[in-house]
Amino acid sequence: MLHFTIDGFRGFRSRFDDAHLIQEVLEDAPAQLGLKRAMPAFVLPYYNGVVPEDCGISAFVFLPGGHFTLHTFSFRETYFADLVAPNDFDAARLRGLLEAVFPCAMTSVRTVERHDLKDSEPDVENDFGPHLFLNIDAYQGPQNLDALFTLFDRLPAEIGMTPIMRPYVIRDEVGGQPVLSAMTMIAESHVSLHVFPREERAYFDIFSCRFFDRSFVVPRLLAQFPGGSVQEALIARGSRYRYLRTERADEHAKSRTWLPQR
């Protein structure tokens, strides 16, 4: 499983707020990489959230055994994209496509095999947020669509996250082998799982723009995904974000001047 991530800072707010543009990227980029989409693009504007400054658009499309996600934070002038797939793809071409659509003053890119992921413990003071990965062998967790839907419907709340949609679950094939995929968008970003039942393997990840207690979250996740062995990795997203951000605090304060002062 190849996993590509890109984090962009100081981009154009108008592009990060353009739902049509984001839908086009989700539908066009996989085709240009020779990857098949397993569904139409799902685009979810998010402008009335728990943290007003986290407004933007969350969007994804399933690939057979993988996914392509885009999270834009227009007020924060930043975006995050992930593409994970069991088949090889041209990561350099994907980077070029995304940088052409979302030009930013600075981008950070990582492409790695899921089994080669290593911890890069996020810096709470400086980074944007954590991205947690679990690679599960001898997987014995949920293996049908109903069970996955039920799990993903309650899982975000159990680990302290805020769901902003009901789960989306599908069944597909990779190389003639069945694969089940589940995704739900959370106010903090996304939660996903890809299960390969015949190989008894599963790949889980949760990306959050809000820092969480790893010692609290991981045991609760492992209780839902029993298996023979689990490879765990936590990486930082938005490295040095606190130095690069341009959040326009004064502008945001003006938008609230009509509210009663407390």
C-alpha positions in Angstrom: 0.0 0.0 0.0 1.6 3.2 -1.2 0.5 6.3 0.8 1.1 9.8 -0.6 0.5 13.0 1.5 0.9 16.7 0.7 0.4 19.6 3.1 0.1 23.1 1.6 0.4 26.5 3.3 -0.5 30.0 2.4 -2.6 29.1 -0.6 -5.6 31.0 -2.2 -8.7 31.0 -0.1 -10.9 31.2 -3.1 -9.6 27.9 -4.4 -9.9 26.2 -1.1 -13.6 27.3 -1.0 -14.4 26.1 -4.6 -16.4 22.9 -4.3 -16.6 22.5 -8.1 -12.8 22.7 -8.4 -12.3 20.2 -5.6 -14.8 17.8 -7.1 -13.0 18.0 -10.5 -9.6 17.2 -8.8 -11.1 14.2 -7.0 -12.5 12.9 -10.3 -9.7 13.8 -12.6 -6.5 13.1 -10.7 -7.0 9.3 -10.3 -7.7 8.9 -14.0 -4.5 10.8 -14.9 -2.6 8.4 -12.6 -4.2 5.3 -14.2 -6.3 4.6 -11.0 -9.9 3.6 -11.0 -12.5 5.4 -8.9 -14.9 3.2 -7.1 -17.6 5.9 -6.5 -18.4 9.5 -7.5 -16.6 12.2 -5.6 -18.1 13.1 -2.2 -17.7 16.8 -1.4 -18.8 18.2 2.0 -18.6 22.0 2.7 -18.1 22.6 6.4 -18.7 26.2 7.6 -20.6 25.8 10.9 -18.3 23.7 13.0 -17.1 23.2 16.5 -14.1 25.5 15.8 -15.2 28.4 13.4 -11.6 28.8 12.2 -11.7 25.2 10.8 -14.1 26.1 8.1 -13.5 24.7 4.6 -14.3 21.6 2.6 -13.7 17.9 3.3 -13.9 15.6 0.3 -13.0 12.1 -0.7 -13.3 9.4 -3.4 -12.8 5.7 -2.8 -10.4 3.8 -5.0 -10.5 -0.1 -5.0 -8.7 -0.8 -1.7 -7.8 2.8 -1.2 -8.9 6.4 -1.1 -8.1 10.0 -2.2 -9.0 12.7 0.4 -8.8 16.5 0.3 -9.3 18.7 3.3 -9.2 22.5 2.7 -9.1 25.0 5.6 -9.8 28.2 3.7 -9.6 30.5 6.8 -6.3 29.0 7.7 -5.1 29.1 4.0 -3.9 25.5 4.1 -4.9 22.1 2.6 -4.1 18.5 3.1 -4.4 15.6 0.6 -3.9 11.9 0.9 -3.9 9.2 -1.7 -3.5 5.6 -0.6 -3.7 2.6 -3.1 -2.6 -1.0 -3.3 -1.4 -0.3 -6.8 1.7 1.8 -7.8 1.1 5.3 -9.0 3.2 8.2 -10.1 3.5 10.3 -6.9 5.5 13.0 -8.6 2.8 13.5 -11.2 0.1 13.7 -8.5 2.2 16.3 -6.7 2.4 18.4 -9.9 -1.3 18.1 -10.4 -2.2 19.3 -6.9 0.4 22.1 -6.9 -1.0 23.4 -10.2 -4.5 23.5 -8.8 -3.6 24.7 -5.2 -0.5 26.8 -5.5 0.9 27.5 -2.1 3.9 29.4 -0.7 5.1 26.1 0.8 4.3 22.4 0.5 5.5 19.3 2.3 5.2 16.0 0.6 5.7 12.4 1.8 5.3 9.2 -0.2 5.9 5.9 1.6 4.9 2.2 1.7 2.5 1.8 4.6 4.7 -0.9 6.2 7.7 1.5 6.1 6.0 4.3 8.1 7.9 5.4 11.2 6.8 7.7 14.0 7.5 11.4 13.8 5.8 12.5 16.9 3.9 15.7 16.3 5.0 18.9 18.0 1.8 20.3 19.7 3.2 23.8 19.8 4.2 23.9 16.1 2.5 21.3 13.9 -1.1 21.2 12.6 -2.1 17.8 13.9 -1.4 14.0 14.1 -2.0 11.3 11.5 -2.3 7.8 13.0 -1.9 4.6 11.0 -2.6 1.0 11.9 -1.5 -1.9 9.7 -3.3 -5.0 11.0 -2.2 -8.6 10.1 -4.4 -11.7 10.8 -7.3 -9.2 11.0 -10.4 -10.5 12.8 -12.4 -7.3 13.0 -15.7 -6.5 11.1 -15.8 -8.0 7.7 -19.2 -7.1 6.2 -20.8 -3.8 5.2 -23.4 -3.7 8.0 -20.8 -4.3 10.7 -18.4 -1.7 9.3 -21.2 0.9 9.1 -22.2 0.3 12.7 -18.7 0.5 13.9 -17.9 3.7 12.0 -21.2 5.3 13.1 -20.1 5.1 16.7 -16.3 5.1 16.6 -15.6 8.8 16.2 -17.5 9.7 19.4 -15.8 6.8 21.3 -12.4 8.3 20.6 -13.4 11.9 21.2 -13.9 13.0 17.6 -16.8 14.9 15.9 -18.5 13.1 12.9 -19.9 15.5 10.3 -21.5 12.8 8.0 -22.8 9.2 8.3 -20.3 6.5 7.3 -19.8 5.5 3.7 -19.0 1.8 3.2 -18.4 -0.1 -0.1 -17.4 -3.5 -1.4 -15.0 -3.8 -4.4 -12.2 -6.0 -5.8 -8.5 -5.7 -6.2 -6.9 -8.3 -8.4 -9.9 -10.5 -8.2 -9.8 -10.3 -4.4 -12.6 -8.7 -2.3 -11.9 -5.5 -0.4 -14.2 -3.6 2.0 -13.7 0.1 2.6 -15.2 2.5 5.2 -14.8 6.2 5.5 -16.4 9.0 7.7 -15.5 12.6 7.7 -15.0 14.2 11.1 -14.7 17.9 12.0 -11.1 17.1 12.7 -10.6 15.5 9.2 -11.3 11.8 8.4 -11.3 8.2 9.6 -10.8 5.3 7.1 -10.4 1.5 7.0 -9.6 -0.9 4.1 -10.1 -4.6 4.8 -8.8 -7.5 2.6 -10.7 -10.5 4.1 -8.9 -13.3 2.2 -5.5 -12.0 3.1 -6.7 -11.2 6.6 -5.2 -7.7 6.4 -6.6 -4.3 7.1 -5.3 -0.7 6.9 -6.7 2.0 9.2 -5.9 5.7 9.5 -7.2 8.7 11.3 -6.1 12.3 10.5 -7.0 15.0 12.9 -6.4 18.8 12.9 -6.9 18.6 16.7 -4.3 16.9 18.8 -5.4 13.8 20.7 -4.1 11.6 23.5 -2.5 8.7 21.7 -2.6 6.5 24.9 -6.3 7.1 25.0 -7.2 6.6 21.3 -5.0 3.6 20.3 -6.3 1.0 22.9 -9.9 1.9 22.0 -9.1 1.4 18.3 -7.3 -1.9 18.8 -10.3 -3.2 20.8 -12.3 -2.8 17.6 -9.7 -4.3 15.2 -8.4 -7.6 16.7 -5.6 -9.2 14.8 -2.4 -11.2 15.2 -0.1 -8.2 14.9 -0.5 -4.4 14.5 2.0 -2.0 13.1 1.4 1.5 14.5 2.8 4.8 13.4 2.0 8.4 14.2 3.3 11.2 12.0 3.0 14.9 12.1 1.0 16.8 9.5 1.5 20.5 8.8 5.0 20.5 10.2 5.9 24.0 11.5 2.3 25.2 10.8 2.3 27.5 13.8 5.1 29.5 12.1 3.6 29.4 8.6 -0.1 30.1 9.4 -1.9 33.2 8.3 -5.2 33.1 10.1 -6.2 36.7 9.9 -7.4 36.8 13.5 -8.4 40.5 13.3 -10.5 39.8 10.2 -12.3 36.9 11.9 -13.0 39.0 15.0 -14.7 41.6 12.8 -17.1 39.0 11.5 -18.4 38.5 15.1 -18.8 42.1 16.1 -22.6 41.8 15.9 -22.6 39.3 18.7 -23.4 40.5 22.3 -20.2 41.1 24.3 -19.8 38.9 27.3 
